[in-house]
Amino acid sequence: MRVKDWSSMIDSTASANDWRVVLNALSQSERAGMSVPRFEELRHAAIQTELKFLYVGLTRARKHIWIWDSSEKAQAMQTFWLRLRPSLITLCGPNDPIPQIAVESTAADWAKSGRLLFQKRLYVQSAFCFEKAGMEVETAIALAYQRRVEARKISSTHSSYLPAWKLAASSFRQAAVISVKSDEKRGLFSRAAECFLEISDHKAAADSFAAAADYTNAAINYRKAGCFDDALHVIQQHRSEINQAVAERIIRVVKLAYTKSCQFKEAEKLFEDPEEYLEFLEDLGLDDLRLQVLENMQRFDEAASLAISRGEIIKGIDFYLRSSNSDSKGTALKTLIDALWTKFSLGNPPPAQAETEELMGRARLVVEGHSEIEMFSAIQSQQVLKLTELGRFFVDHGSHTQALLALDCALRNPPALKVETLDKVIRFLEGYQIYGQQVRSLIRLQDSVKKAGIQKLLNFKPLPSVLGEEPHEYIVAPSSILRPDVFQLDANKRSLTAEGLVLDQEDLRGVIRHRLSCRYNQSLEQLHNLAMNIEALQPCTSFTMFGECHRPRCSQRHVDAKEVTLEVFNKRVRVHIQIIMLLDGMIPLLNSTEVVNKRNLQRIWLERLFTALHPHTPVLGSLPLLNVSLIPEYATALPIIKSWLEERMFTLFPLPVEWRFRSYMGGVISVSLMAFTLDHANARNYAPRTRCSWISLPALTRKESQRTVIEDCLVWLSGLDDHSLAAGVLFLKHIAITPTLPVDVNALVIYTERLAIHLIFNNRSGQLGQTTTSLGNITLPRSWIMYGLSQSSPHDYSQRTVLFVNAVGDLLDSLWRLRDAAGNRRPSNFIYEDADMSNISYNLRSLVISRLCRAIVLLGYNIPSGGLRNRILHVLGRYPDQHPHELFAEFVHPRHWSQLARAVRRTRLDSPNDELCQLVIGSESPGFRSVPGVLPVFFNSREELLRKMGFHISPLPKPIVSTLDPKAREFVPSALMAQLSNTAPGEEEDIDEETTEPLQEQEPVREALGVKPSEDEIAAADLICRLYRLRIEHRRSPRLGNHFFDRCLKESTKGKGGRMLEPRYLKYFLGPLPHLLA
């Protein structure tokens, strides 16, 4: 080996003088005459380093070394070598011949050197040697390896990383192409593939692996590159040369790839049949691809079922619509409706239109005019009237679930009932009645949880169970109205899943009943609040009577008197009856708040019903004129009203709140009047047992007997003895003379008018007996006559008509003096619509005064008693003002009785609906002289009179008709008969100038109010007494109490069949049960 060294010292950092330090290595004799510097460590550090390099260069050579260096710095080393080993050194000058440096190598030498260098991974030098040797393939291989080395040195983040690996891979491929050795060729292609893998070029790598006959890796990389056709081709062409597991795995991927790219035909070829294809996709859970395959196969029904199971309702419906199956359209409709049910389940607010727009659009494609689709559309747009009509339609067709949803949504968004007409209110309440029936039917249903319709309505479903078994647990969806109630259950009774809350069917049934009951009760409370403000139920009395209303922002309906008809009166009462029926359907939840709430509702609506039946003016109607044939609900509602009246009678109590704000006396009068009118037989039994009949306050107690005046009222209404009328008059008198006793003036006026009716008819029956003749020439408003004919009280010989007139006179005095001479208000005990009477308008006060005046004038008009009439003249003559209101101007300051008789016949209180009637015995004859302002009613028997009065359609109790021969001649005193026949009614000559009735106000002798208890009541009281005593004994016996504790402890540890009790029973046995028993 020869080494050449060109000018190695010319670039030295040391100077020529520094280099001379090396001469110190010669002996003294050898360096004689030379100037040699002394060696210094720091100064000659560079010399030491360069000497090391020179040493390496010199020691590399095996035979010869040539040094070319003409610099002055080399002189020191030249001198050193010549003095030390002159025989080994040959100097060559410029003119000396150049020695032969090397011998030319052969191709074999180059090839050998190339392989040696290649083995030592000196690929550049190896390539040079192979090139010198003329070995093209080996040169290309060496260069490829060198490029791979260079690529490995580059960071993967460098921009030249990718090109370097591509160059290396290309170099290997080029070398493989020109190689003629098969093994070498495959190896080179494999190296090329490896280079391509370094840059994740799987397609090129797969091509290289395929060229290298490595078909397993070729298929793998084709699959990774997404070249599924190439991968499949490699596997199909070289199946035996590929790992079978790899081949199957790749084919599986190719199947998926073809399916995802919608190459269904190509994918189907890889399976034995289409079913295997579908099963393959199902096993992998690739439902999206399975849908596409089914659609490509035109198996639309299966595709629809799959889409719906995945929650893709719209897509599923579209598949059904594309199907040629005749049943598919019906299935699409059912699917569509089920999907809408999940959006519109009970209790959830209507979804946004965007959420249901697609479903509604498909609905129009599926069917036109479907009732359920119309219902969902109406719920979406909140069409209340449409929902109400649909609710009725569903009920008529037995679709109770749909009816319940439609009506619930309608009633939750009711129209503005405040300004609606009575017809619309009635229609709305009819829908409410249907709604209540549907709710109660569902609550009573024993297997409600198993009904598919109820599951849709309340958004729950059965938990899948073992095949063939009925589900015992149910999943309540998160959006279900039942969810909050389920959370109220014990934690051990429910569990949470991804779909919702799971609970037992018995617990679910209880939750359904409770939630629907609460919801229905809440809707009734909402109805109550709405109904309280309905203007049509509260006609403005001032506007009707006087054509004007001075109330600011009057909340009552202004109805002209010309528009008032009995039909409107019947509708108004019907609405009240409908509301009472609905509120009575409030489902009991067994809590104290509910009881108080229901009592409050009873009080309010019984007061309103009384006002509806007895308006503040007779022009608006009266109870006897009610036509029950126009009220379909009357027969069903009457038992409810009777029950309410009985409950209200038992709850009436003079509490301070009720005493002050709700008028206890007004409640007693109104409830008693309705109870004894609509349920006389029952009221006579329970009235004596009510608290109001015996509990009293000082203002309610009469000094003469120390009894409550409420008892007098109930005695009169009960008609228990022949002093009942006197008791009624004494009650009125007590109110009139007790200024500290608040009373509703409308109830008081109705009471006064009813009492006057009883006095008139009682007087007639006393003079003529219970005969048809006793009714002759009675002149009263039609409603008064009907009241009188319906009474069945015994004759009262202590009538107290004068006392009655005096009591009314005291009331009039109080009303006349509500304002002093200066017009200032005086506090009053009279209440008008929850307001002090002194605070209401003069028109309304005048209306009350005129009704009281008319009552006593009609009394004198029908009882020709001189003393009575004189008393009436005296009472009405006490009016303090010389300018009375026009409504009662003709009644006050009368000069003689005929003036009052004419006044009562032309009062504005009469109306075409309740005209003043004169009962005339016999048939109408041409010579009959009618009285102006009075309608004659001809009759020959009580039956005929009852028919003409309209008793067959009135709510009044039907009077008992005598069984005597109606054709028999009645006995009538001749003098009285002459009076009745020859004189105009009300103006006949007085029978007596002096009244036969004592004027002093003494109390009639009678027994206290009360009835003998029945045998059942005695037995019940005895049982209560015995149980109470037993209870007391239990409390006094500690040993007995210990016995219950021991027994419950024993049962809790033993349980049924020797097993432990269930946890839900165990807590009762170890908790409250022994305490309750002890």
C-alpha positions, 0 to 999 in steps of 0.5 A: 500500500502506498500513501501520498501526502501533499503539502501537509505542513504548508497549512500548519499554524506553527512557524518554521522556527517552531518546527525546528523544535523537533531537532531536539530528538537528534543527538548532540553530534547530529544537530551540531551547528544547528540552532534548535529552540528549547521545547515549551509545553504551551508554545509548541502545543500545535506542533504536538497535535500536527505531529500526531496527524503526521504519525497517522499518515506515515503509519498507514503505508505498508511499503512506500510513502510519497511526500510533496511539500515545498514549504519552509516549515517542512525543512525541520522534518526533512533534516530530522529524517535525513540525519536519523535514517538517511538510507530510507529517505530519497530526495527528488528535485525538480530535475530528477525523474519522477518515480513510478508511484503505482501499478495499474490494477486489473478488473478482478482487483477492482471487483475484489476491492469493491466487494471488500469495501461493500462488506465494510459498508463503504458504498461510495468507494465500493461503487467506484471500484465496481465501476472501474471493474465494469460491474454495472449491477453492482455499481447500481446496488452500491449506490442504492445502499449509499442513498439509503444510508444518506436517507436514514441520516435525514430527520423525518421532519426535514423537507428532503426526507421524502425525496431521499427515500424515494431516491433510495427506493428508485435506486433499488428498483433500477438495480433490480430491473437490470439484475439478472439473478432472480434471488438478487432481483427479489431482494432488491425489490424487497429493499425498494419496498422497505424504502417505500414503507419508510415514507408510507407509500404502500402502493409503491411498496406493494408493487415492489413486494409483488415484483419480489414475489412476496405476495403476502406483504404485497396484498397487505400493502395493497389493502393499506393503500386502499388498492382493493382491486389489486389486493384481491387480484394478488390473492386470487392469482397467488392464493396458495403463496399467501398466508391464509389468515392474512388472505381471509382478513384482507378479503373481509376488508375488501368486502367492506371496502366494496360495500362502502364505495357502493360497489355492491355487485363486486362485493356480492361476488365475494359471497356465496349468496346475498343472505350471507352478504347481509349476515356479514354486515349484520355481524359487524354491526354495519347497519349503514352499509346494510341499509345501502345493500338492502336498498340496492337489492330493492328489499325496501321493507327490510331496509325500512325496518332496519332504518326505523330500528336505528331511529331513522324514521324519515328514511324508514318511511321513505323506504316503505313508500318505495316498496311495491308491497301493498301493506307497506303504505299502511306500515308507513302510516303506523310508523309515522304516527308512532314517531309523532306520538314520541314527539307529542306525548302527554304533558310535553310542550309541542315541539318546534315546527322544524323538528316535525316538519319532515314528519308532517311532510311525509304524512301528507304523502302517505294519507290525506285527512287522517284524524291522528295526523290532524290532531298532531298538526293542531297540537303543533299550531295550538288550534284549540277548537280543532282539538276539541272537535277531534277529541269528541270525534275520537270518543265517538269512535272509541279512540280514547287515548287519542281523545285524551291527548287532544282534549288535554292539549286543548284544555291546557291552552283554553281560549279567552273564555272571559269574553266568549259567548255562552254557547262557546263556553258551553261547548268548551265545557262539554269537551272538558266533561269528556276529558274528565271521563277519559281521565277517570276511565284511564285511572280506573283501568286495572291493566293500564300499563299493558295498553299500547295506547297508554304506553304511547300517551305517557311515553313508556315501554315494556322492558324486553323479557324472556321469549313468551313471558309477559313483561313485568318491568317498564322503561319510562323515557326521559321525556315522559311526564311520569319521570318526576313521580318515578324519582319520588319512589324509593331508590330500591324500586327503580333503576336507571338505564341508558333508555330511561328509568325502569320500575315494576308494573305495580309501581308504575300503575300507581305512578300513572294514577297519581300523575294523571290525578294531579294533572286533572286536578290542576286542570280543574283549578285552572278551569276554576280560575278561568271561569271566575272571570267569564263575563257572560256568567256575570251580567251587569245588573246596573246596565240591564236595568238602567242602561248605564254603568258607572263602575270603572273597568266593569268586569261584568257583561253589559246586556241590554234588557231587550236581549234578555231571554229565558234561553240566555238564563238557561244557558247561564245556569247550565254553565254553572252546572257544568262547572260544578259537575267538573269540579266535583270530579276532582280526584281525591288525593287524600291530603288536607290541602285538597280537602280545604281546596274542595270546600273553598270551591264548593263555597264559591260555586254554590254562591255563584249558582245561587246568584245565577238562579236568583239574579239581583233583578228578576228581569235576568231570570228566576229559578222557577223559570229554569227549563231543565229540558234545555240542560242535558246535564241537569239530571246527572248534576242534581245529585251532585248539587244536593251533595254539595249543598249538604256538605256546605251546610255541615261546614258552615261555621261562623269563623271570623274570616267567613263572618267578615268577608264571605258573609256567613249569614248570606251563606246560610240563607243561600245554601238553605234556600237552595237545599230546601228547594232542590232537596227538601226531603233530605234537607229536613233530615240533615239540617237539624244536625248541622253546626250552624243550627245550634252554634251561635254568636251573640249577634245570632241569638234571640234574647227571648229564647236564647236560641240561634236565629239560624234555627228559625230559618231552618224551621220555616224552610223545613215546615215541621210544624204549624208555627214555621212561618212565624219562625221565618218572620222572626228570623227576618225581624232579627236581621232587620233590627241587628245592625251588627249582623252582616248579610248578603242583601241579594240572599236576604231579598230572595228570602223575603220574597219567598217568605211573602209567597208562603204567607200569601199561599198560606193565608189563602189555604187557611181561608179556603182550604187546600182547594182549587178555589183557594188559588183564584184571583191570586196575582203574582209574578209567574215565578212566585206562583210556581214557588207557591204551588210547590210548597207543601208546608202545613198551614200556619195559623200564626202567620205574622203578616203584620210582623213581616211587614214591620220587619221589611219596614225596618230593612227599608229604613236601614236602606233609606238611611245609608246616606245622610242628608249631606250624602255621606256614607254610613257603615252598613251590615248589608253586603252587595257583591262582597261590597258594603251596600253604602258603597254601591250606586244609588241605582243598585240600592234603589233596585233592592229597595223596590224589590222589598217594596214590591214584596210587601205590596204584593202581600197586601194585594193578595190578602185583602186585610185592612189592618195589613194594608194600612200597615203597609201604607204606613211603612212605605210612607216613612220614606225620608226623601221627597225625591225618590228614585223612579224605580220605587217612586210610586211605592213611597208616600202612598195616599191610598191603597189603590195607588200601590195596587196600580204601582205593583202592576206596572213596576219595571221589575216585571219582564216578559219572562216573568210577567204578573199573572192573575189566576182565574178559575174557569175558562176564558170568556169574551166578557172577562175584564182583564186588569191592565199589566196583568196576564190572566191564567185560566184553569179549571183544576190544579193539574191544568194550572201546573201544566200551564205554569210549566212545572213539567220543565221546572226544577221545582219539586212537583206539588202533590195533587189532591186525589179528590174529584176535580169536578166536585163543587168546592165549598166557598163562603158566599161573602168571600166568593162575592169578593173574589168574583166581582172586584178587581184583584188588589182593589177589592174591599177589605174583609176586615178593617182591624187585623185579626193578627196581634201586632206585638212580636211575641214568639210562637210556642214550639219545640226546638228544631230537631229530628229523631235519629234513625236506628242506623244512626243509633247503631253507628253512634254506639259502635263509635262509642265502644271503639273509643272506649276500647281505644282508651283502654289500649292507651292505659294498658302498657302490657297490651302495648308491649304485646303489639311491639313483641308481636311485630318484632316476631313477625318481622324476623319470621316473615311469611313461610319462615322467610324474612319480610320484604324490605318495604314491609319490614320498615312498617313492622319495625316502625309505625305499625306497633305504635299505631296498634298500641 
